Amino acid sequence: MMTTAEQQDIVTKTAMESIIKLLIIVELDRGEKQRLYISQSIKDGIAASNKRSGRKTGQLDKMSNALREDILKYLSDRSIKQVDLMRKYNISRNTLKKYISLIQ
């Protein structure tokens, strides 16, 4: 359309350029409204879902006083292996490392 507009006289050219700008603005606005609609739909779907993110209700941390003492013993003389601690308290390696970093 721009090439056609440039071949016309000044009034037609100005009118066609304005129409082109208007069409671009309308299309951009439509895209923005669609994005907002999709975003709101996703939020509504998450709110209506019965699934909840995060920790399950009633789930407790497995950090106990006995585990804390064993971790301190592990840090002091390394007579206990990480694998033994993980098996004894039924925790993963990442959880054990998190507890070790909290204690240090």
A tleap script that builds the chain and sets N, CA, C and O, in Angstrom:
source leaprc.protein.ff14SB
mol = sequence {
  NMET MET THR THR ALA GLU GLN GLN ASP ILE
  VAL THR LYS THR ALA MET GLU SER ILE ILE
  LYS LEU LEU ILE ILE VAL GLU LEU ASP ARG
  GLY GLU LYS GLN ARG LEU TYR ILE SER GLN
  SER ILE LYS ASP GLY ILE ALA ALA SER ASN
  LYS ARG SER GLY ARG LYS THR GLY GLN LEU
  ASP LYS MET SER ASN ALA LEU ARG GLU ASP
  ILE LEU LYS TYR LEU SER ASP ARG SER ILE
  LYS GLN VAL ASP LEU MET ARG LYS TYR ASN
  ILE SER ARG ASN THR LEU LYS LYS TYR ILE
  SER LEU ILE CGLN
}
set mol.1.N position { 0.818 -1.191 0.000 }
set mol.1.CA position { 0.000 0.000 0.000 }
set mol.1.C position { 0.862 1.255 0.000 }
set mol.1.O position { 0.475 2.276 -0.569 }
set mol.2.N position { 2.039 1.185 0.641 }
set mol.2.CA position { 2.893 2.370 0.689 }
set mol.2.C position { 3.393 2.757 -0.699 }
set mol.2.O position { 3.484 3.941 -1.026 }
set mol.3.N position { 3.716 1.754 -1.510 }
set mol.3.CA position { 4.183 2.090 -2.870 }
set mol.3.C position { 3.059 2.702 -3.691 }
set mol.3.O position { 3.296 3.601 -4.497 }
set mol.4.N position { 1.856 2.226 -3.495 }
set mol.4.CA position { 0.700 2.792 -4.193 }
set mol.4.C position { 0.440 4.210 -3.698 }
set mol.4.O position { 0.104 5.095 -4.485 }
set mol.5.N position { 0.598 4.425 -2.383 }
set mol.5.CA position { 0.354 5.751 -1.814 }
set mol.5.C position { 1.351 6.774 -2.329 }
set mol.5.O position { 0.985 7.928 -2.551 }
set mol.6.N position { 2.598 6.380 -2.524 }
set mol.6.CA position { 3.618 7.320 -2.980 }
set mol.6.C position { 3.435 7.724 -4.435 }
set mol.6.O position { 3.949 8.758 -4.861 }
set mol.7.N position { 2.722 6.932 -5.184 }
set mol.7.CA position { 2.483 7.255 -6.594 }
set mol.7.C position { 1.301 8.207 -6.775 }
set mol.7.O position { 1.116 8.729 -7.875 }
set mol.8.N position { 0.508 8.449 -5.754 }
set mol.8.CA position { -0.690 9.289 -5.839 }
set mol.8.C position { -0.335 10.747 -5.537 }
set mol.8.O position { 0.794 11.069 -5.167 }
set mol.9.N position { -1.344 11.624 -5.708 }
set mol.9.CA position { -1.138 13.030 -5.372 }
set mol.9.C position { -1.070 13.206 -3.856 }
set mol.9.O position { -1.291 12.247 -3.117 }
set mol.10.N position { -0.774 14.393 -3.393 }
set mol.10.CA position { -0.483 14.624 -1.981 }
set mol.10.C position { -1.666 14.324 -1.069 }
set mol.10.O position { -1.456 13.817 0.033 }
set mol.11.N position { -2.883 14.610 -1.472 }
set mol.11.CA position { -4.054 14.369 -0.637 }
set mol.11.C position { -4.285 12.868 -0.497 }
set mol.11.O position { -4.497 12.376 0.611 }
set mol.12.N position { -4.249 12.154 -1.581 }
set mol.12.CA position { -4.453 10.709 -1.554 }
set mol.12.C position { -3.317 10.032 -0.798 }
set mol.12.O position { -3.534 9.097 -0.028 }
set mol.13.N position { -2.109 10.519 -1.031 }
set mol.13.CA position { -0.947 9.950 -0.345 }
set mol.13.C position { -1.091 10.103 1.166 }
set mol.13.O position { -0.875 9.146 1.910 }
set mol.14.N position { -1.453 11.296 1.620 }
set mol.14.CA position { -1.619 11.549 3.055 }
set mol.14.C position { -2.735 10.689 3.637 }
set mol.14.O position { -2.596 10.148 4.734 }
set mol.15.N position { -3.832 10.564 2.913 }
set mol.15.CA position { -4.965 9.763 3.384 }
set mol.15.C position { -4.575 8.293 3.491 }
set mol.15.O position { -4.915 7.633 4.474 }
set mol.16.N position { -3.871 7.777 2.498 }
set mol.16.CA position { -3.480 6.362 2.513 }
set mol.16.C position { -2.459 6.087 3.616 }
set mol.16.O position { -2.517 5.040 4.261 }
set mol.17.N position { -1.526 7.013 3.840 }
set mol.17.CA position { -0.556 6.838 4.920 }
set mol.17.C position { -1.257 6.833 6.279 }
set mol.17.O position { -0.895 6.064 7.169 }
set mol.18.N position { -2.262 7.697 6.432 }
set mol.18.CA position { -3.023 7.728 7.684 }
set mol.18.C position { -3.792 6.432 7.886 }
set mol.18.O position { -3.871 5.918 9.002 }
set mol.19.N position { -4.355 5.908 6.811 }
set mol.19.CA position { -5.085 4.640 6.900 }
set mol.19.C position { -4.132 3.507 7.285 }
set mol.19.O position { -4.473 2.655 8.105 }
set mol.20.N position { -2.951 3.503 6.697 }
set mol.20.CA position { -1.961 2.469 7.006 }
set mol.20.C position { -1.567 2.548 8.482 }
set mol.20.O position { -1.494 1.526 9.164 }
set mol.21.N position { -1.315 3.768 8.972 }
set mol.21.CA position { -0.955 3.941 10.384 }
set mol.21.C position { -2.093 3.500 11.286 }
set mol.21.O position { -1.862 2.862 12.313 }
set mol.22.N position { -3.327 3.837 10.909 }
set mol.22.CA position { -4.482 3.423 11.693 }
set mol.22.C position { -4.605 1.904 11.743 }
set mol.22.O position { -4.878 1.339 12.802 }
set mol.23.N position { -4.406 1.239 10.607 }
set mol.23.CA position { -4.483 -0.224 10.570 }
set mol.23.C position { -3.399 -0.857 11.441 }
set mol.23.O position { -3.649 -1.858 12.114 }
set mol.24.N position { -2.212 -0.286 11.432 }
set mol.24.CA position { -1.129 -0.812 12.266 }
set mol.24.C position { -1.475 -0.646 13.742 }
set mol.24.O position { -1.268 -1.563 14.537 }
set mol.25.N position { -2.003 0.527 14.110 }
set mol.25.CA position { -2.377 0.778 15.499 }
set mol.25.C position { -3.476 -0.183 15.945 }
set mol.25.O position { -3.419 -0.729 17.047 }
set mol.26.N position { -4.481 -0.390 15.083 }
set mol.26.CA position { -5.573 -1.300 15.417 }
set mol.26.C position { -5.054 -2.718 15.601 }
set mol.26.O position { -5.463 -3.414 16.530 }
set mol.27.N position { -4.161 -3.149 14.728 }
set mol.27.CA position { -3.617 -4.506 14.816 }
set mol.27.C position { -2.772 -4.679 16.080 }
set mol.27.O position { -2.851 -5.715 16.741 }
set mol.28.N position { -1.970 -3.676 16.416 }
set mol.28.CA position { -1.169 -3.755 17.647 }
set mol.28.C position { -2.060 -3.780 18.882 }
set mol.28.O position { -1.790 -4.514 19.832 }
set mol.29.N position { -3.123 -2.979 18.870 }
set mol.29.CA position { -4.047 -2.961 19.994 }
set mol.29.C position { -4.767 -4.304 20.130 }
set mol.29.O position { -4.973 -4.792 21.241 }
set mol.30.N position { -5.143 -4.890 19.011 }
set mol.30.CA position { -5.802 -6.193 19.040 }
set mol.30.C position { -4.868 -7.251 19.622 }
set mol.30.O position { -5.293 -8.092 20.415 }
set mol.31.N position { -3.618 -7.208 19.236 }
set mol.31.CA position { -2.637 -8.152 19.778 }
set mol.31.C position { -2.443 -7.975 21.273 }
set mol.31.O position { -2.330 -8.957 22.007 }
set mol.32.N position { -2.403 -6.723 21.733 }
set mol.32.CA position { -2.258 -6.447 23.157 }
set mol.32.C position { -3.477 -6.935 23.937 }
set mol.32.O position { -3.326 -7.513 25.013 }
set mol.33.N position { -4.663 -6.715 23.418 }
set mol.33.CA position { -5.887 -7.181 24.083 }
set mol.33.C position { -5.914 -8.705 24.141 }
set mol.33.O position { -6.335 -9.280 25.145 }
set mol.34.N position { -5.470 -9.357 23.079 }
set mol.34.CA position { -5.421 -10.820 23.055 }
set mol.34.C position { -4.449 -11.347 24.107 }
set mol.34.O position { -4.728 -12.338 24.781 }
set mol.35.N position { -3.307 -10.677 24.240 }
set mol.35.CA position { -2.320 -11.080 25.240 }
set mol.35.C position { -2.892 -10.928 26.648 }
set mol.35.O position { -2.712 -11.809 27.489 }
set mol.36.N position { -3.577 -9.821 26.908 }
set mol.36.CA position { -4.196 -9.608 28.221 }
set mol.36.C position { -5.283 -10.642 28.494 }
set mol.36.O position { -5.415 -11.132 29.615 }
set mol.37.N position { -6.064 -10.972 27.460 }
set mol.37.CA position { -7.124 -11.961 27.612 }
set mol.37.C position { -6.544 -13.331 27.961 }
set mol.37.O position { -7.043 -14.014 28.855 }
set mol.38.N position { -5.485 -13.725 27.247 }
set mol.38.CA position { -4.847 -15.021 27.507 }
set mol.38.C position { -4.251 -15.037 28.912 }
set mol.38.O position { -4.381 -16.027 29.633 }
set mol.39.N position { -3.599 -13.946 29.299 }
set mol.39.CA position { -3.005 -13.862 30.632 }
set mol.39.C position { -4.077 -13.989 31.713 }
set mol.39.O position { -3.883 -14.706 32.694 }
set mol.40.N position { -5.191 -13.307 31.542 }
set mol.40.CA position { -6.270 -13.379 32.524 }
set mol.40.C position { -6.894 -14.766 32.551 }
set mol.40.O position { -7.256 -15.262 33.618 }
set mol.41.N position { -7.025 -15.397 31.386 }
set mol.41.CA position { -7.585 -16.751 31.333 }
set mol.41.C position { -6.708 -17.745 32.080 }
set mol.41.O position { -7.212 -18.626 32.775 }
set mol.42.N position { -5.408 -17.603 31.937 }
set mol.42.CA position { -4.479 -18.486 32.637 }
set mol.42.C position { -4.603 -18.284 34.146 }
set mol.42.O position { -4.641 -19.256 34.901 }
set mol.43.N position { -4.667 -17.027 34.586 }
set mol.43.CA position { -4.805 -16.749 36.018 }
set mol.43.C position { -6.116 -17.308 36.560 }
set mol.43.O position { -6.146 -17.871 37.654 }
set mol.44.N position { -7.197 -17.156 35.800 }
set mol.44.CA position { -8.487 -17.690 36.239 }
set mol.44.C position { -8.459 -19.212 36.315 }
set mol.44.O position { -9.017 -19.803 37.240 }
set mol.45.N position { -7.804 -19.850 35.336 }
set mol.45.CA position { -7.694 -21.304 35.341 }
set mol.45.C position { -6.907 -21.818 36.525 }
set mol.45.O position { -7.273 -22.823 37.132 }
set mol.46.N position { -5.818 -21.128 36.858 }
set mol.46.CA position { -5.015 -21.532 38.008 }
set mol.46.C position { -5.816 -21.349 39.298 }
set mol.46.O position { -5.760 -22.194 40.191 }
set mol.47.N position { -6.563 -20.242 39.394 }
set mol.47.CA position { -7.358 -19.993 40.592 }
set mol.47.C position { -8.484 -21.018 40.738 }
set mol.47.O position { -8.827 -21.411 41.853 }
set mol.48.N position { -9.058 -21.450 39.615 }
set mol.48.CA position { -10.169 -22.401 39.666 }
set mol.48.C position { -9.699 -23.840 39.859 }
set mol.48.O position { -10.495 -24.708 40.217 }
set mol.49.N position { -8.429 -24.097 39.627 }
set mol.49.CA position { -7.912 -25.454 39.731 }
set mol.49.C position { -7.899 -25.910 41.185 }
set mol.49.O position { -7.696 -25.119 42.106 }
set mol.50.N position { -8.122 -27.214 41.361 }
set mol.50.CA position { -8.068 -27.752 42.721 }
set mol.50.C position { -6.645 -28.118 43.114 }
set mol.50.O position { -6.397 -28.458 44.271 }
set mol.51.N position { -5.719 -28.057 42.190 }
set mol.51.CA position { -4.324 -28.335 42.497 }
set mol.51.C position { -3.671 -27.060 43.021 }
set mol.51.O position { -3.915 -25.972 42.501 }
set mol.52.N position { -2.863 -27.196 44.023 }
set mol.52.CA position { -2.178 -26.053 44.617 }
set mol.52.C position { -0.685 -26.261 44.485 }
set mol.52.O position { -0.188 -27.380 44.618 }
set mol.53.N position { 0.020 -25.188 44.226 }
set mol.53.CA position { 1.467 -25.289 44.098 }
set mol.53.C position { 2.109 -25.176 45.476 }
set mol.53.O position { 1.496 -24.698 46.430 }
set mol.54.N position { 3.330 -25.618 45.555 }
set mol.54.CA position { 4.059 -25.520 46.808 }
set mol.54.C position { 3.996 -26.804 47.610 }
set mol.54.O position { 3.611 -27.860 47.108 }
set mol.55.N position { 4.380 -26.687 48.855 }
set mol.55.CA position { 4.436 -27.843 49.752 }
set mol.55.C position { 3.036 -28.332 50.081 }
set mol.55.O position { 2.119 -27.530 50.259 }
set mol.56.N position { 2.872 -29.626 50.160 }
set mol.56.CA position { 1.586 -30.198 50.526 }
set mol.56.C position { 1.243 -29.805 51.954 }
set mol.56.O position { 2.125 -29.690 52.805 }
set mol.57.N position { -0.037 -29.601 52.208 }
set mol.57.CA position { -0.435 -29.220 53.553 }
set mol.57.C position { -0.172 -30.371 54.517 }
set mol.57.O position { -0.438 -31.532 54.206 }
set mol.58.N position { 0.342 -30.037 55.665 }
set mol.58.CA position { 0.633 -31.052 56.671 }
set mol.58.C position { 2.009 -31.665 56.536 }
set mol.58.O position { 2.408 -32.456 57.391 }
set mol.59.N position { 2.746 -31.332 55.496 }
set mol.59.CA position { 4.083 -31.880 55.298 }
set mol.59.C position { 5.060 -31.143 56.211 }
set mol.59.O position { 5.143 -29.915 56.177 }
set mol.60.N position { 5.785 -31.883 57.014 }
set mol.60.CA position { 6.710 -31.283 57.960 }
set mol.60.C position { 8.138 -31.427 57.463 }
set mol.60.O position { 8.457 -32.333 56.694 }
set mol.61.N position { 8.983 -30.526 57.913 }
set mol.61.CA position { 10.405 -30.676 57.636 }
set mol.61.C position { 10.927 -31.875 58.408 }
set mol.61.O position { 10.436 -32.186 59.493 }
set mol.62.N position { 11.910 -32.538 57.853 }
set mol.62.CA position { 12.449 -33.727 58.499 }
set mol.62.C position { 13.643 -33.396 59.386 }
set mol.62.O position { 14.293 -34.299 59.912 }
set mol.63.N position { 13.938 -32.105 59.556 }
set mol.63.CA position { 15.054 -31.703 60.396 }
set mol.63.C position { 14.659 -31.884 61.858 }
set mol.63.O position { 13.779 -31.190 62.367 }
set mol.64.N position { 15.314 -32.817 62.517 }
set mol.64.CA position { 15.046 -33.080 63.934 }
set mol.64.C position { 16.320 -32.804 64.723 }
set mol.64.O position { 17.384 -32.561 64.153 }
set mol.65.N position { 16.190 -32.846 66.021 }
set mol.65.CA position { 17.368 -32.626 66.866 }
set mol.65.C position { 18.408 -33.722 66.667 }
set mol.65.O position { 19.609 -33.455 66.673 }
set mol.66.N position { 17.942 -34.954 66.492 }
set mol.66.CA position { 18.883 -36.060 66.276 }
set mol.66.C position { 19.631 -35.880 64.955 }
set mol.66.O position { 20.836 -36.121 64.882 }
set mol.67.N position { 18.920 -35.459 63.924 }
set mol.67.CA position { 19.568 -35.208 62.634 }
set mol.67.C position { 20.562 -34.067 62.764 }
set mol.67.O position { 21.663 -34.141 62.217 }
set mol.68.N position { 20.191 -33.018 63.479 }
set mol.68.CA position { 21.092 -31.882 63.679 }
set mol.68.C position { 22.372 -32.337 64.385 }
set mol.68.O position { 23.472 -31.935 64.004 }
set mol.69.N position { 22.227 -33.165 65.401 }
set mol.69.CA position { 23.402 -33.661 66.122 }
set mol.69.C position { 24.276 -34.522 65.215 }
set mol.69.O position { 25.501 -34.409 65.241 }
set mol.70.N position { 23.648 -35.381 64.414 }
set mol.70.CA position { 24.431 -36.225 63.492 }
set mol.70.C position { 25.138 -35.383 62.430 }
set mol.70.O position { 26.261 -35.696 62.036 }
set mol.71.N position { 24.499 -34.338 61.977 }
set mol.71.CA position { 25.148 -33.457 60.991 }
set mol.71.C position { 26.332 -32.748 61.630 }
set mol.71.O position { 27.386 -32.624 61.007 }
set mol.72.N position { 26.174 -32.285 62.857 }
set mol.72.CA position { 27.301 -31.649 63.546 }
set mol.72.C position { 28.449 -32.627 63.747 }
set mol.72.O position { 29.618 -32.264 63.612 }
set mol.73.N position { 28.098 -33.896 64.076 }
set mol.73.CA position { 29.126 -34.920 64.217 }
set mol.73.C position { 29.802 -35.179 62.867 }
set mol.73.O position { 31.019 -35.348 62.796 }
set mol.74.N position { 29.003 -35.207 61.802 }
set mol.74.CA position { 29.542 -35.410 60.456 }
set mol.74.C position { 30.491 -34.268 60.086 }
set mol.74.O position { 31.545 -34.500 59.493 }
set mol.75.N position { 30.120 -33.045 60.434 }
set mol.75.CA position { 30.957 -31.898 60.091 }
set mol.75.C position { 32.233 -31.844 60.914 }
set mol.75.O position { 33.255 -31.350 60.437 }
set mol.76.N position { 32.190 -32.340 62.135 }
set mol.76.CA position { 33.364 -32.228 63.002 }
set mol.76.C position { 34.444 -33.252 62.668 }
set mol.76.O position { 35.614 -32.887 62.553 }
set mol.77.N position { 34.078 -34.534 62.510 }
set mol.77.CA position { 35.138 -35.522 62.288 }
set mol.77.C position { 34.914 -36.414 61.064 }
set mol.77.O position { 35.756 -37.262 60.767 }
set mol.78.N position { 33.848 -36.250 60.380 }
set mol.78.CA position { 33.553 -37.004 59.143 }
set mol.78.C position { 33.580 -38.520 59.346 }
set mol.78.O position { 33.891 -39.267 58.418 }
set mol.79.N position { 33.259 -38.968 60.545 }
set mol.79.CA position { 33.194 -40.415 60.771 }
set mol.79.C position { 31.901 -40.999 60.211 }
set mol.79.O position { 31.812 -42.203 59.974 }
set mol.80.N position { 30.918 -40.159 60.003 }
set mol.80.CA position { 29.641 -40.594 59.420 }
set mol.80.C position { 29.645 -40.206 57.952 }
set mol.80.O position { 30.092 -39.117 57.592 }
set mol.81.N position { 29.154 -41.084 57.116 }
set mol.81.CA position { 29.083 -40.794 55.688 }
set mol.81.C position { 27.746 -40.133 55.360 }
set mol.81.O position { 26.748 -40.337 56.051 }
set mol.82.N position { 27.748 -39.344 54.303 }
set mol.82.CA position { 26.508 -38.695 53.860 }
set mol.82.C position { 25.447 -39.726 53.510 }
set mol.82.O position { 24.269 -39.545 53.817 }
set mol.83.N position { 25.862 -40.788 52.876 }
set mol.83.CA position { 24.916 -41.828 52.453 }
set mol.83.C position { 24.226 -42.441 53.666 }
set mol.83.O position { 23.026 -42.714 53.631 }
set mol.84.N position { 24.988 -42.660 54.745 }
set mol.84.CA position { 24.393 -43.219 55.960 }
set mol.84.C position { 23.354 -42.276 56.558 }
set mol.84.O position { 22.292 -42.710 57.004 }
set mol.85.N position { 23.668 -40.983 56.562 }
set mol.85.CA position { 22.700 -40.009 57.065 }
set mol.85.C position { 21.436 -39.985 56.203 }
set mol.85.O position { 20.321 -39.903 56.716 }
set mol.86.N position { 21.630 -40.057 54.904 }
set mol.86.CA position { 20.482 -40.022 53.992 }
set mol.86.C position { 19.588 -41.232 54.201 }
set mol.86.O position { 18.363 -41.105 54.210 }
set mol.87.N position { 20.183 -42.394 54.367 }
set mol.87.CA position { 19.391 -43.614 54.573 }
set mol.87.C position { 18.729 -43.626 55.948 }
set mol.87.O position { 17.567 -44.012 56.079 }
set mol.88.N position { 19.469 -43.204 56.972 }
set mol.88.CA position { 18.955 -43.234 58.334 }
set mol.88.C position { 17.732 -42.326 58.503 }
set mol.88.O position { 16.768 -42.689 59.176 }
set mol.89.N position { 17.784 -41.142 57.884 }
set mol.89.CA position { 16.698 -40.176 58.065 }
set mol.89.C position { 15.775 -40.093 56.846 }
set mol.89.O position { 14.851 -39.280 56.819 }
set mol.90.N position { 16.025 -40.926 55.850 }
set mol.90.CA position { 15.181 -40.995 54.650 }
set mol.90.C position { 15.035 -39.619 53.984 }
set mol.90.O position { 13.925 -39.139 53.752 }
set mol.91.N position { 16.180 -39.002 53.685 }
set mol.91.CA position { 16.182 -37.718 53.010 }
set mol.91.C position { 17.063 -37.808 51.775 }
set mol.91.O position { 17.904 -38.700 51.662 }
set mol.92.N position { 16.867 -36.889 50.862 }
set mol.92.CA position { 17.653 -36.896 49.631 }
set mol.92.C position { 18.985 -36.176 49.856 }
set mol.92.O position { 19.191 -35.518 50.876 }
set mol.93.N position { 19.870 -36.317 48.887 }
set mol.93.CA position { 21.184 -35.683 48.975 }
set mol.93.C position { 21.035 -34.157 48.994 }
set mol.93.O position { 21.722 -33.472 49.752 }
set mol.94.N position { 20.141 -33.634 48.160 }
set mol.94.CA position { 19.951 -32.182 48.126 }
set mol.94.C position { 19.388 -31.659 49.446 }
set mol.94.O position { 19.783 -30.589 49.909 }
set mol.95.N position { 18.473 -32.405 50.048 }
set mol.95.CA position { 17.922 -31.996 51.341 }
set mol.95.C position { 19.006 -32.003 52.398 }
set mol.95.O position { 19.092 -31.080 53.208 }
set mol.96.N position { 19.837 -33.035 52.398 }
set mol.96.CA position { 20.936 -33.106 53.360 }
set mol.96.C position { 21.886 -31.931 53.174 }
set mol.96.O position { 22.315 -31.318 54.151 }
set mol.97.N position { 22.216 -31.615 51.931 }
set mol.97.CA position { 23.102 -30.479 51.674 }
set mol.97.C position { 22.469 -29.167 52.119 }
set mol.97.O position { 23.168 -28.273 52.597 }
set mol.98.N position { 21.156 -29.042 51.968 }
set mol.98.CA position { 20.460 -27.840 52.419 }
set mol.98.C position { 20.556 -27.722 53.937 }
set mol.98.O position { 20.819 -26.639 54.460 }
set mol.99.N position { 20.343 -28.838 54.651 }
set mol.99.CA position { 20.432 -28.819 56.106 }
set mol.99.C position { 21.848 -28.521 56.573 }
set mol.99.O position { 22.046 -27.804 57.554 }
set mol.100.N position { 22.833 -29.071 55.871 }
set mol.100.CA position { 24.231 -28.809 56.235 }
set mol.100.C position { 24.535 -27.321 56.072 }
set mol.100.O position { 25.200 -26.722 56.916 }
set mol.101.N position { 24.043 -26.728 54.978 }
set mol.101.CA position { 24.312 -25.302 54.775 }
set mol.101.C position { 23.578 -24.442 55.807 }
set mol.101.O position { 24.059 -23.368 56.168 }
set mol.102.N position { 22.420 -24.904 56.284 }
set mol.102.CA position { 21.695 -24.152 57.325 }
set mol.102.C position { 22.423 -24.211 58.651 }
set mol.102.O position { 22.405 -23.242 59.409 }
set mol.103.N position { 23.060 -25.327 58.943 }
set mol.103.CA position { 23.740 -25.507 60.223 }
set mol.103.C position { 25.066 -24.754 60.241 }
set mol.103.O position { 25.450 -24.187 61.265 }
set mol.104.N position { 25.758 -24.750 59.115 }
set mol.104.CA position { 27.092 -24.116 59.074 }
set mol.104.C position { 27.017 -22.660 59.284 }
set mol.104.O position { 28.044 -21.982 59.279 }
savepdb mol mol.pdb
quit
